[in-house]
Amino acid sequence: MKYTDIQNKSDNELSELVSTARENLRAELFKDKISKKASVIRSAKITTARALTEINTRRRNQSVK
């Protein structure tokens, strides 16, 4: 998911996105070594980081105003 897509989401959608990405990451990490997919792990980490970055940016902008 691109950062521009994440910027268009509401706060509730962002928190939902973070929780689902973390669940996917957790599920993938606890699979057998043979069935793990690095691309799924990487994309879940990136999606989580992007969503959390957007949440923190919105919080900082609200406190500045």
Secondary structure, DSSP 8 states (H G I E B T S, - for coil): --HHHHHTS-HHHHHHHHHHHHHHHHHHHTS-TTT--HHHHHHHHHHHHHHHHHHHHHHHHHHH-
